[in-house]
Amino acid sequence: MINFLQFRRPLWFACLLLASLLVQGCQHAPISDHDRHTLATLTQLIDQRLAVAPMVARAKWNSGAPIDDPAREKLLLETLVDQARNNDLDAAFAQRFFQSQFDAGKIIQTKLHAQWRTERQPKFADAPDLARDVRPLLDRLTPQLMKALRDAYPILRTPGARGELTEQGRQWIRADFEGAPRSAALTVLLDTAAE
């Protein structure tokens, strides 16, 4: 007569091992092409926003306006939080994200102003006007960024999102000043993203 009890333990162990391997395999599965494209859209828009920072720096260099403008930043963030709510996006997350974009832009502006002080840069002959030239660019980018952020938000919870986002950042976001602006721009996304 066959003793079925002697087979129970190995069978149970084999099932547990198989389940563990399946879970591990799912955790390390690459994200889909659609999700990759969605993250790329977001990182490309982040780069486009960072590309405006040198224009802001030149305008402020000429006008003597301070790089940091907490009152304006506060107003902008309040508006962005309202827009996030209207776009079914977590308002606190959107606020942290856009604050990180402001911080990244200020890194570029600060570094450029330091460089220009060292070089004794006179006022630029062709500096853009903040109100006329720069803010309309940012105003066009902001709704695109909000939509891309809303689309990317659920993907951040996907296993592998952090690695993909890091790679997308390297691929699409400028690495001026040893990558400090890129790091600042991505920090909130990376802190939220799943391994």
Buried (B, 14 or more C-beta within 10 A) or exposed (E): EEEEEEEEEEEEEEEEEEEEEEEEEEEEEEBEEEBBEBBBBBBBBBBBBBBBBBBBBBBBBBEEEEBEBEEEBEEBBEEBBEBBEEBEBBBEBBBBBBBBBBBBBBBBBBBBBEEBEEEEEEEEEEBBEBEEBBBEBBEEBBEBBBBBBBBBBEBBEBBBBBBBBBBBBEEBBBEBBEBBBBBBBBBBBBEBBBE
